[in-house]
Amino acid sequence: TTSRRLADRKVEKFEKNIKKRGAVPETATKKGNSYPVGPIVLGFFIFVVIGSSLFQIIRTATSGGMA
């Protein structure tokens, strides 16, 4: 029947994939060296965090530590 042939085709395709396990080409794997964000976005984030902390320290120092 049609469903039996379809099932046999799926099993055969699955078996081919099992035999190829571990033989993945080097280009198909992800490289671990790339960052999830770009260097410009990372630099901007660091600038905002450090800048806001410096601004908070200066504001606290000028108000005498009461703010």
Short mmCIF file of the C-alpha atoms (twelve columns), coordinates in Angstrom:
data_MODEL
# 
_entry.id   MODEL 
# 
loop_
_atom_site.group_PDB 
_atom_site.id 
_atom_site.type_symbol 
_atom_site.label_atom_id 
_atom_site.label_alt_id 
_atom_site.label_comp_id 
_atom_site.label_asym_id 
_atom_site.label_seq_id 
_atom_site.Cartn_x 
_atom_site.Cartn_y 
_atom_site.Cartn_z 
_atom_site.pdbx_PDB_model_num 
ATOM 1  C CA . THR A 1  0.000  0.000  0.000  1 
ATOM 2  C CA . THR A 2  0.961  3.653  -0.255 1 
ATOM 3  C CA . SER A 3  1.394  4.188  3.456  1 
ATOM 4  C CA . ARG A 4  3.727  1.182  3.735  1 
ATOM 5  C CA . ARG A 5  5.932  2.484  0.915  1 
ATOM 6  C CA . LEU A 6  5.988  5.927  2.481  1 
ATOM 7  C CA . ALA A 7  6.908  4.473  5.862  1 
ATOM 8  C CA . ASP A 8  9.685  2.382  4.287  1 
ATOM 9  C CA . ARG A 9  11.068 5.490  2.555  1 
ATOM 10 C CA . LYS A 10 11.104 7.414  5.841  1 
ATOM 11 C CA . VAL A 11 12.846 4.548  7.641  1 
ATOM 12 C CA . GLU A 12 15.453 4.307  4.875  1 
ATOM 13 C CA . LYS A 13 16.127 8.047  5.029  1 
ATOM 14 C CA . PHE A 14 16.447 7.849  8.823  1 
ATOM 15 C CA . GLU A 15 18.890 4.952  8.568  1 
ATOM 16 C CA . LYS A 16 21.075 6.930  6.150  1 
ATOM 17 C CA . ASN A 17 21.232 9.813  8.630  1 
ATOM 18 C CA . ILE A 18 22.174 7.465  11.476 1 
ATOM 19 C CA . LYS A 19 25.118 6.096  9.506  1 
ATOM 20 C CA . LYS A 20 26.395 9.652  8.859  1 
ATOM 21 C CA . ARG A 21 26.465 10.561 12.540 1 
ATOM 22 C CA . GLY A 22 29.710 12.307 13.507 1 
ATOM 23 C CA . ALA A 23 30.754 12.926 9.903  1 
ATOM 24 C CA . VAL A 24 29.589 16.540 9.807  1 
ATOM 25 C CA . PRO A 25 31.667 18.813 7.580  1 
ATOM 26 C CA . GLU A 26 33.658 21.537 9.365  1 
ATOM 27 C CA . THR A 27 31.762 24.383 7.672  1 
ATOM 28 C CA . ALA A 28 28.379 23.155 8.899  1 
ATOM 29 C CA . THR A 29 29.296 23.504 12.562 1 
ATOM 30 C CA . LYS A 30 29.011 26.800 14.401 1 
ATOM 31 C CA . LYS A 31 32.154 28.670 15.257 1 
ATOM 32 C CA . GLY A 32 32.601 29.492 18.944 1 
ATOM 33 C CA . ASN A 33 34.461 32.747 18.259 1 
ATOM 34 C CA . SER A 34 31.544 34.939 17.191 1 
ATOM 35 C CA . TYR A 35 29.758 37.160 19.678 1 
ATOM 36 C CA . PRO A 36 25.954 37.375 19.810 1 
ATOM 37 C CA . VAL A 37 26.173 41.201 19.552 1 
ATOM 38 C CA . GLY A 38 28.451 43.388 17.476 1 
ATOM 39 C CA . PRO A 39 31.406 45.290 18.900 1 
ATOM 40 C CA . ILE A 40 29.678 48.663 18.394 1 
ATOM 41 C CA . VAL A 41 26.617 47.605 20.404 1 
ATOM 42 C CA . LEU A 42 28.862 46.142 23.109 1 
ATOM 43 C CA . GLY A 43 30.917 49.350 23.262 1 
ATOM 44 C CA . PHE A 44 27.779 51.469 23.492 1 
ATOM 45 C CA . PHE A 45 26.420 49.301 26.312 1 
ATOM 46 C CA . ILE A 46 29.683 49.570 28.264 1 
ATOM 47 C CA . PHE A 47 29.744 53.337 27.670 1 
ATOM 48 C CA . VAL A 48 26.204 53.722 29.019 1 
ATOM 49 C CA . VAL A 49 26.807 51.526 32.082 1 
ATOM 50 C CA . ILE A 50 30.152 53.075 33.057 1 
ATOM 51 C CA . GLY A 51 28.967 56.596 32.197 1 
ATOM 52 C CA . SER A 52 25.835 56.302 34.301 1 
ATOM 53 C CA . SER A 53 27.778 54.890 37.243 1 
ATOM 54 C CA . LEU A 54 30.331 57.727 37.044 1 
ATOM 55 C CA . PHE A 55 27.509 60.255 36.802 1 
ATOM 56 C CA . GLN A 56 25.868 58.728 39.896 1 
ATOM 57 C CA . ILE A 57 29.166 58.827 41.840 1 
ATOM 58 C CA . ILE A 58 29.755 62.490 40.931 1 
ATOM 59 C CA . ARG A 59 26.172 63.425 41.810 1 
ATOM 60 C CA . THR A 60 26.428 61.644 45.172 1 
ATOM 61 C CA . ALA A 61 29.775 63.292 45.936 1 
ATOM 62 C CA . THR A 62 28.564 66.824 45.124 1 
ATOM 63 C CA . SER A 63 25.394 66.487 47.176 1 
ATOM 64 C CA . GLY A 64 27.309 65.333 50.247 1 
ATOM 65 C CA . GLY A 65 26.091 61.734 50.135 1 
ATOM 66 C CA . MET A 66 22.511 62.609 51.098 1 
ATOM 67 C CA . ALA A 67 20.880 61.958 47.691 1 
# 
